[in-house]
Amino acid sequence: MQPLILPFGGKTPVIHDSAFIAPGAVIIGDVEIGPDASIWYGSVLRADCNKVIVGARSNIQDGTIIHVDVPDVGGTPCIIGEDALIGHKCMLHGCTIEDRGFVGMCATVLDGAVVESGGFLAAGAFLGTCKRLPSGEMWAGLPARKFRDLKEGEDKMMLMGAQHYVHEAHAHKAAVADLEATD
C-alpha cells in the first residue's frame, strides 16, 4: 500500500526526498513537507483551499488530520515548524505549531491558534480558535488552560522525541523500500 499523494486546484504536494510518508497516509494539494519530516500511517493532510507546511524533522503521528479553510472566510494556513511532535489522532485546523512545539495524542488545535516554541498541549486537550499557548507552559483540558509551567529538562525530552521519530522514520522507510523491492 502506497501513500496517496494528490494534486488539487493546480497545487501539487512538495515533499523533500528525505521525508517519510507512510503507506496509507493521504497528502492533498498545497502541502510542503520538509527534510526528515514524517507523516505516519493513516494521517491526512488536506490543503485543498489553503497551505499546509510541515517543517524539518517534525512528525505527524498515526491517524492525525490536518486541514485548512479558505482565506476569504478568515481561514489560515496550517504551519508546523521544525522539530515539532504531533501525537496520534490529533486534529489540527488552520493553526500554527512553532518549532519544538508539542501536541499530545487526541488533542485538537483550531484556526488561528498557536502553540509557541517549547509549548506543550496535553493529550486530549482542546485549544480553541485564536488561543496562544506560551513557550514553557503545559496546557490541558477542554477548553485548554494553563496546567503548569514545564519542569526543567522537559523541553529537552521533546527535542529527543523529535530526534527519535527521525530515526524511526528512516527505519520504516527502509522497511517499506525492502517490501517494494520484493514485489
PyRosetta script that sets phi, psi and omega in degrees:
from pyrosetta import init, pose_from_sequence

init()
pose = pose_from_sequence("MQPLILPFGGKTPVIHDSAFIAPGAVIIGDVEIGPDASIWYGSVLRADCNKVIVGARSNIQDGTIIHVDVPDVGGTPCIIGEDALIGHKCMLHGCTIEDRGFVGMCATVLDGAVVESGGFLAAGAFLGTCKRLPSGEMWAGLPARKFRDLKEGEDKMMLMGAQHYVHEAHAHKAAVADLEATD")
pose.set_psi(1, 127.2)
pose.set_omega(1, 179.0)
pose.set_phi(2, -97.3)
pose.set_psi(2, 159.5)
pose.set_omega(2, 169.4)
pose.set_phi(3, -67.9)
pose.set_psi(3, 156.4)
pose.set_omega(3, 176.3)
pose.set_phi(4, -100.6)
pose.set_psi(4, 113.1)
pose.set_omega(4, -178.6)
pose.set_phi(5, -120.1)
pose.set_psi(5, 113.0)
pose.set_omega(5, -171.9)
pose.set_phi(6, -123.7)
pose.set_psi(6, 135.0)
pose.set_omega(6, 167.5)
pose.set_phi(7, -72.4)
pose.set_psi(7, 154.1)
pose.set_omega(7, 175.8)
pose.set_phi(8, -154.0)
pose.set_psi(8, 135.9)
pose.set_omega(8, 177.3)
pose.set_phi(9, 58.1)
pose.set_psi(9, 33.2)
pose.set_omega(9, 179.1)
pose.set_phi(10, 81.2)
pose.set_psi(10, 4.9)
pose.set_omega(10, 179.3)
pose.set_phi(11, -114.2)
pose.set_psi(11, 133.0)
pose.set_omega(11, 179.0)
pose.set_phi(12, -114.9)
pose.set_psi(12, 134.7)
pose.set_omega(12, 177.8)
pose.set_phi(13, -54.7)
pose.set_psi(13, 140.7)
pose.set_omega(13, 176.3)
pose.set_phi(14, -112.7)
pose.set_psi(14, 114.8)
pose.set_omega(14, -173.4)
pose.set_phi(15, -123.8)
pose.set_psi(15, 122.5)
pose.set_omega(15, 179.2)
pose.set_phi(16, -62.1)
pose.set_psi(16, 144.2)
pose.set_omega(16, -177.7)
pose.set_phi(17, -57.6)
pose.set_psi(17, -30.7)
pose.set_omega(17, -177.2)
pose.set_phi(18, -85.2)
pose.set_psi(18, -7.1)
pose.set_omega(18, 179.7)
pose.set_phi(19, -72.1)
pose.set_psi(19, 153.9)
pose.set_omega(19, 175.8)
pose.set_phi(20, -111.4)
pose.set_psi(20, 121.2)
pose.set_omega(20, 174.2)
pose.set_phi(21, -114.0)
pose.set_psi(21, 111.3)
pose.set_omega(21, -174.2)
pose.set_phi(22, -69.2)
pose.set_psi(22, 150.4)
pose.set_omega(22, 170.7)
pose.set_phi(23, -54.5)
pose.set_psi(23, 138.4)
pose.set_omega(23, -179.9)
pose.set_phi(24, 89.5)
pose.set_psi(24, -10.5)
pose.set_omega(24, 174.3)
pose.set_phi(25, -75.6)
pose.set_psi(25, 153.5)
pose.set_omega(25, 179.8)
pose.set_phi(26, -126.0)
pose.set_psi(26, 124.8)
pose.set_omega(26, -179.3)
pose.set_phi(27, -125.9)
pose.set_psi(27, 119.0)
pose.set_omega(27, -173.5)
pose.set_phi(28, -129.4)
pose.set_psi(28, 128.5)
pose.set_omega(28, 167.7)
pose.set_phi(29, 81.3)
pose.set_psi(29, -137.5)
pose.set_omega(29, -170.3)
pose.set_phi(30, -80.9)
pose.set_psi(30, 68.0)
pose.set_omega(30, -178.3)
pose.set_phi(31, -114.0)
pose.set_psi(31, 138.7)
pose.set_omega(31, 175.4)
pose.set_phi(32, -126.7)
pose.set_psi(32, 124.9)
pose.set_omega(32, -178.2)
pose.set_phi(33, -121.6)
pose.set_psi(33, 123.4)
pose.set_omega(33, -172.3)
pose.set_phi(34, -84.0)
pose.set_psi(34, 179.0)
pose.set_omega(34, -177.7)
pose.set_phi(35, -58.5)
pose.set_psi(35, 136.3)
pose.set_omega(35, 176.3)
pose.set_phi(36, 58.1)
pose.set_psi(36, 15.5)
pose.set_omega(36, 172.9)
pose.set_phi(37, -75.5)
pose.set_psi(37, 161.1)
pose.set_omega(37, 178.8)
pose.set_phi(38, -139.0)
pose.set_psi(38, 135.7)
pose.set_omega(38, 176.7)
pose.set_phi(39, -117.9)
pose.set_psi(39, 114.8)
pose.set_omega(39, -168.2)
pose.set_phi(40, -92.0)
pose.set_psi(40, 173.5)
pose.set_omega(40, -172.7)
pose.set_phi(41, -50.9)
pose.set_psi(41, 129.6)
pose.set_omega(41, 174.9)
pose.set_phi(42, 77.1)
pose.set_psi(42, 6.2)
pose.set_omega(42, 177.5)
pose.set_phi(43, -81.7)
pose.set_psi(43, 151.1)
pose.set_omega(43, 179.0)
pose.set_phi(44, -128.4)
pose.set_psi(44, 123.9)
pose.set_omega(44, 172.9)
pose.set_phi(45, -116.9)
pose.set_psi(45, 106.2)
pose.set_omega(45, -174.8)
pose.set_phi(46, -115.8)
pose.set_psi(46, 102.9)
pose.set_omega(46, 179.9)
pose.set_phi(47, -109.8)
pose.set_psi(47, 66.0)
pose.set_omega(47, -176.9)
pose.set_phi(48, -87.2)
pose.set_psi(48, -18.6)
pose.set_omega(48, -177.1)
pose.set_phi(49, -137.1)
pose.set_psi(49, 5.5)
pose.set_omega(49, 176.1)
pose.set_phi(50, -166.0)
pose.set_psi(50, 175.4)
pose.set_omega(50, -171.8)
pose.set_phi(51, -91.1)
pose.set_psi(51, 147.5)
pose.set_omega(51, 169.4)
pose.set_phi(52, -124.5)
pose.set_psi(52, 127.9)
pose.set_omega(52, 178.7)
pose.set_phi(53, -124.1)
pose.set_psi(53, 131.9)
pose.set_omega(53, 174.1)
pose.set_phi(54, -119.4)
pose.set_psi(54, 117.2)
pose.set_omega(54, -175.0)
pose.set_phi(55, -75.6)
pose.set_psi(55, 172.4)
pose.set_omega(55, -178.1)
pose.set_phi(56, -55.8)
pose.set_psi(56, 135.7)
pose.set_omega(56, 173.8)
pose.set_phi(57, 64.8)
pose.set_psi(57, 9.9)
pose.set_omega(57, 175.5)
pose.set_phi(58, -83.3)
pose.set_psi(58, 155.5)
pose.set_omega(58, 179.7)
pose.set_phi(59, -130.4)
pose.set_psi(59, 138.8)
pose.set_omega(59, 176.3)
pose.set_phi(60, -112.7)
pose.set_psi(60, 105.2)
pose.set_omega(60, -170.5)
pose.set_phi(61, -80.2)
pose.set_psi(61, 168.6)
pose.set_omega(61, -170.0)
pose.set_phi(62, -46.1)
pose.set_psi(62, 132.5)
pose.set_omega(62, 172.1)
pose.set_phi(63, 77.8)
pose.set_psi(63, 9.9)
pose.set_omega(63, -179.9)
pose.set_phi(64, -80.6)
pose.set_psi(64, 144.6)
pose.set_omega(64, 177.8)
pose.set_phi(65, -116.6)
pose.set_psi(65, 130.2)
pose.set_omega(65, 176.2)
pose.set_phi(66, -125.7)
pose.set_psi(66, 127.9)
pose.set_omega(66, -179.0)
pose.set_phi(67, -145.8)
pose.set_psi(67, 172.4)
pose.set_omega(67, -176.0)
pose.set_phi(68, -144.7)
pose.set_psi(68, 165.1)
pose.set_omega(68, 172.5)
pose.set_phi(69, -115.2)
pose.set_psi(69, 162.9)
pose.set_omega(69, -179.1)
pose.set_phi(70, -66.9)
pose.set_psi(70, 143.0)
pose.set_omega(70, 178.3)
pose.set_phi(71, -58.3)
pose.set_psi(71, -30.8)
pose.set_omega(71, -177.6)
pose.set_phi(72, -59.8)
pose.set_psi(72, -25.8)
pose.set_omega(72, 179.3)
pose.set_phi(73, -108.8)
pose.set_psi(73, 23.2)
pose.set_omega(73, 178.5)
pose.set_phi(74, 87.5)
pose.set_psi(74, 7.2)
pose.set_omega(74, -180.0)
pose.set_phi(75, -66.8)
pose.set_psi(75, 146.1)
pose.set_omega(75, 179.7)
pose.set_phi(76, -119.9)
pose.set_psi(76, 155.9)
pose.set_omega(76, 175.5)
pose.set_phi(77, -66.6)
pose.set_psi(77, 166.7)
pose.set_omega(77, 173.0)
pose.set_phi(78, -107.0)
pose.set_psi(78, 114.5)
pose.set_omega(78, -176.2)
pose.set_phi(79, -116.4)
pose.set_psi(79, 122.3)
pose.set_omega(79, 176.2)
pose.set_phi(80, -116.6)
pose.set_psi(80, 120.5)
pose.set_omega(80, -176.1)
pose.set_phi(81, -72.5)
pose.set_psi(81, -161.0)
pose.set_omega(81, -178.6)
pose.set_phi(82, -87.1)
pose.set_psi(82, 148.2)
pose.set_omega(82, 176.0)
pose.set_phi(83, 58.4)
pose.set_psi(83, 29.7)
pose.set_omega(83, 177.8)
pose.set_phi(84, -88.9)
pose.set_psi(84, 148.2)
pose.set_omega(84, 175.7)
pose.set_phi(85, -114.9)
pose.set_psi(85, 122.7)
pose.set_omega(85, 176.4)
pose.set_phi(86, -116.1)
pose.set_psi(86, 113.6)
pose.set_omega(86, -172.5)
pose.set_phi(87, -69.1)
pose.set_psi(87, 176.1)
pose.set_omega(87, -179.9)
pose.set_phi(88, -62.0)
pose.set_psi(88, 140.8)
pose.set_omega(88, 172.7)
pose.set_phi(89, 57.5)
pose.set_psi(89, 37.9)
pose.set_omega(89, 176.0)
pose.set_phi(90, -85.6)
pose.set_psi(90, 162.4)
pose.set_omega(90, 174.3)
pose.set_phi(91, -125.6)
pose.set_psi(91, 114.1)
pose.set_omega(91, 177.0)
pose.set_phi(92, -116.6)
pose.set_psi(92, 127.0)
pose.set_omega(92, -177.1)
pose.set_phi(93, -133.8)
pose.set_psi(93, 106.8)
pose.set_omega(93, 174.4)
pose.set_phi(94, 55.9)
pose.set_psi(94, 40.2)
pose.set_omega(94, -175.9)
pose.set_phi(95, -119.4)
pose.set_psi(95, 178.3)
pose.set_omega(95, 177.1)
pose.set_phi(96, -125.2)
pose.set_psi(96, 128.3)
pose.set_omega(96, 171.5)
pose.set_phi(97, -115.4)
pose.set_psi(97, 110.3)
pose.set_omega(97, -175.6)
pose.set_phi(98, -73.3)
pose.set_psi(98, 173.3)
pose.set_omega(98, 178.2)
pose.set_phi(99, -48.7)
pose.set_psi(99, 134.3)
pose.set_omega(99, 177.5)
pose.set_phi(100, 61.6)
pose.set_psi(100, 22.0)
pose.set_omega(100, 173.1)
pose.set_phi(101, -77.6)
pose.set_psi(101, 154.9)
pose.set_omega(101, -177.1)
pose.set_phi(102, -129.1)
pose.set_psi(102, 129.1)
pose.set_omega(102, 175.5)
pose.set_phi(103, -123.9)
pose.set_psi(103, 115.0)
pose.set_omega(103, -175.6)
pose.set_phi(104, -72.6)
pose.set_psi(104, 165.8)
pose.set_omega(104, -178.3)
pose.set_phi(105, -51.3)
pose.set_psi(105, 138.6)
pose.set_omega(105, 174.5)
pose.set_phi(106, 62.6)
pose.set_psi(106, 18.4)
pose.set_omega(106, 177.0)
pose.set_phi(107, -83.7)
pose.set_psi(107, 158.1)
pose.set_omega(107, 178.1)
pose.set_phi(108, -124.8)
pose.set_psi(108, 135.4)
pose.set_omega(108, 176.4)
pose.set_phi(109, -130.5)
pose.set_psi(109, 122.2)
pose.set_omega(109, -173.3)
pose.set_phi(110, -101.0)
pose.set_psi(110, 176.5)
pose.set_omega(110, -173.2)
pose.set_phi(111, -48.5)
pose.set_psi(111, 131.1)
pose.set_omega(111, 175.3)
pose.set_phi(112, 77.0)
pose.set_psi(112, -6.3)
pose.set_omega(112, 178.1)
pose.set_phi(113, -74.7)
pose.set_psi(113, 153.7)
pose.set_omega(113, -178.4)
pose.set_phi(114, -133.9)
pose.set_psi(114, 129.0)
pose.set_omega(114, 166.2)
pose.set_phi(115, -102.2)
pose.set_psi(115, 110.1)
pose.set_omega(115, -175.9)
pose.set_phi(116, -69.1)
pose.set_psi(116, 163.7)
pose.set_omega(116, 177.8)
pose.set_phi(117, -53.4)
pose.set_psi(117, 124.8)
pose.set_omega(117, -179.0)
pose.set_phi(118, 80.4)
pose.set_psi(118, 6.0)
pose.set_omega(118, 175.0)
pose.set_phi(119, -83.9)
pose.set_psi(119, 155.4)
pose.set_omega(119, -172.4)
pose.set_phi(120, -134.7)
pose.set_psi(120, 112.9)
pose.set_omega(120, 175.6)
pose.set_phi(121, -99.4)
pose.set_psi(121, 119.6)
pose.set_omega(121, -173.5)
pose.set_phi(122, -68.7)
pose.set_psi(122, 161.2)
pose.set_omega(122, 178.0)
pose.set_phi(123, -56.2)
pose.set_psi(123, 135.7)
pose.set_omega(123, 176.5)
pose.set_phi(124, 76.8)
pose.set_psi(124, 1.0)
pose.set_omega(124, -177.5)
pose.set_phi(125, -75.4)
pose.set_psi(125, 159.5)
pose.set_omega(125, -179.4)
pose.set_phi(126, -127.3)
pose.set_psi(126, 105.6)
pose.set_omega(126, 178.9)
pose.set_phi(127, -97.7)
pose.set_psi(127, 108.4)
pose.set_omega(127, -172.6)
pose.set_phi(128, -73.6)
pose.set_psi(128, 175.2)
pose.set_omega(128, -177.1)
pose.set_phi(129, -51.8)
pose.set_psi(129, 130.1)
pose.set_omega(129, 174.3)
pose.set_phi(130, 62.1)
pose.set_psi(130, 16.8)
pose.set_omega(130, 174.8)
pose.set_phi(131, -80.8)
pose.set_psi(131, 152.8)
pose.set_omega(131, -180.0)
pose.set_phi(132, -126.1)
pose.set_psi(132, 120.0)
pose.set_omega(132, 176.7)
pose.set_phi(133, -95.5)
pose.set_psi(133, 112.3)
pose.set_omega(133, -174.4)
pose.set_phi(134, -70.8)
pose.set_psi(134, 156.4)
pose.set_omega(134, 175.0)
pose.set_phi(135, -57.6)
pose.set_psi(135, 141.1)
pose.set_omega(135, 175.2)
pose.set_phi(136, 81.0)
pose.set_psi(136, 7.1)
pose.set_omega(136, -179.8)
pose.set_phi(137, -120.1)
pose.set_psi(137, 151.5)
pose.set_omega(137, 170.9)
pose.set_phi(138, -110.4)
pose.set_psi(138, 128.3)
pose.set_omega(138, 176.2)
pose.set_phi(139, -114.3)
pose.set_psi(139, 146.6)
pose.set_omega(139, -179.1)
pose.set_phi(140, -147.4)
pose.set_psi(140, 163.1)
pose.set_omega(140, 171.6)
pose.set_phi(141, 102.0)
pose.set_psi(141, 179.4)
pose.set_omega(141, -178.2)
pose.set_phi(142, -130.1)
pose.set_psi(142, 96.9)
pose.set_omega(142, 0.9)
pose.set_phi(143, -76.5)
pose.set_psi(143, 160.1)
pose.set_omega(143, -178.9)
pose.set_phi(144, -67.8)
pose.set_psi(144, 137.1)
pose.set_omega(144, 175.4)
pose.set_phi(145, -139.2)
pose.set_psi(145, 164.3)
pose.set_omega(145, 178.6)
pose.set_phi(146, -59.9)
pose.set_psi(146, 127.2)
pose.set_omega(146, 177.0)
pose.set_phi(147, -97.5)
pose.set_psi(147, -46.3)
pose.set_omega(147, 177.8)
pose.set_phi(148, -170.8)
pose.set_psi(148, 168.1)
pose.set_omega(148, 169.6)
pose.set_phi(149, -75.8)
pose.set_psi(149, 149.0)
pose.set_omega(149, 175.9)
pose.set_phi(150, -66.6)
pose.set_psi(150, 145.8)
pose.set_omega(150, 177.8)
pose.set_phi(151, -81.3)
pose.set_psi(151, 156.2)
pose.set_omega(151, 179.6)
pose.set_phi(152, -56.6)
pose.set_psi(152, 130.7)
pose.set_omega(152, 178.3)
pose.set_phi(153, 94.2)
pose.set_psi(153, -17.5)
pose.set_omega(153, -179.9)
pose.set_phi(154, -64.7)
pose.set_psi(154, -32.4)
pose.set_omega(154, 177.1)
pose.set_phi(155, -64.9)
pose.set_psi(155, -35.9)
pose.set_omega(155, 177.6)
pose.set_phi(156, -68.8)
pose.set_psi(156, -34.7)
pose.set_omega(156, 177.1)
pose.set_phi(157, -63.5)
pose.set_psi(157, -36.6)
pose.set_omega(157, 178.5)
pose.set_phi(158, -64.8)
pose.set_psi(158, -42.6)
pose.set_omega(158, 179.1)
pose.set_phi(159, -64.8)
pose.set_psi(159, -39.4)
pose.set_omega(159, 176.9)
pose.set_phi(160, -63.3)
pose.set_psi(160, -36.0)
pose.set_omega(160, 177.3)
pose.set_phi(161, -63.2)
pose.set_psi(161, -41.6)
pose.set_omega(161, 177.9)
pose.set_phi(162, -63.2)
pose.set_psi(162, -42.8)
pose.set_omega(162, 178.9)
pose.set_phi(163, -63.9)
pose.set_psi(163, -39.2)
pose.set_omega(163, 177.5)
pose.set_phi(164, -58.4)
pose.set_psi(164, -44.6)
pose.set_omega(164, -178.3)
pose.set_phi(165, -68.7)
pose.set_psi(165, -28.9)
pose.set_omega(165, 174.2)
pose.set_phi(166, -62.4)
pose.set_psi(166, -46.1)
pose.set_omega(166, 179.8)
pose.set_phi(167, -65.8)
pose.set_psi(167, -43.0)
pose.set_omega(167, 178.0)
pose.set_phi(168, -60.4)
pose.set_psi(168, -41.9)
pose.set_omega(168, -179.5)
pose.set_phi(169, -62.3)
pose.set_psi(169, -41.2)
pose.set_omega(169, 178.1)
pose.set_phi(170, -62.4)
pose.set_psi(170, -40.2)
pose.set_omega(170, 179.4)
pose.set_phi(171, -66.1)
pose.set_psi(171, -42.7)
pose.set_omega(171, 179.3)
pose.set_phi(172, -67.5)
pose.set_psi(172, -39.0)
pose.set_omega(172, 178.6)
pose.set_phi(173, -61.0)
pose.set_psi(173, -41.5)
pose.set_omega(173, 178.4)
pose.set_phi(174, -66.2)
pose.set_psi(174, -40.6)
pose.set_omega(174, 179.5)
pose.set_phi(175, -63.4)
pose.set_psi(175, -41.7)
pose.set_omega(175, 178.0)
pose.set_phi(176, -64.9)
pose.set_psi(176, -42.8)
pose.set_omega(176, 179.0)
pose.set_phi(177, -63.0)
pose.set_psi(177, -40.2)
pose.set_omega(177, 177.8)
pose.set_phi(178, -62.5)
pose.set_psi(178, -42.6)
pose.set_omega(178, 179.7)
pose.set_phi(179, -62.8)
pose.set_psi(179, -44.0)
pose.set_omega(179, 179.7)
pose.set_phi(180, -65.7)
pose.set_psi(180, -33.1)
pose.set_omega(180, -179.3)
pose.set_phi(181, -69.3)
pose.set_psi(181, -25.9)
pose.set_omega(181, -179.3)
pose.set_phi(182, -87.7)
pose.set_psi(182, -11.3)
pose.set_omega(182, 179.1)
pose.set_phi(183, -76.5)
pose.dump_pdb("model.pdb")
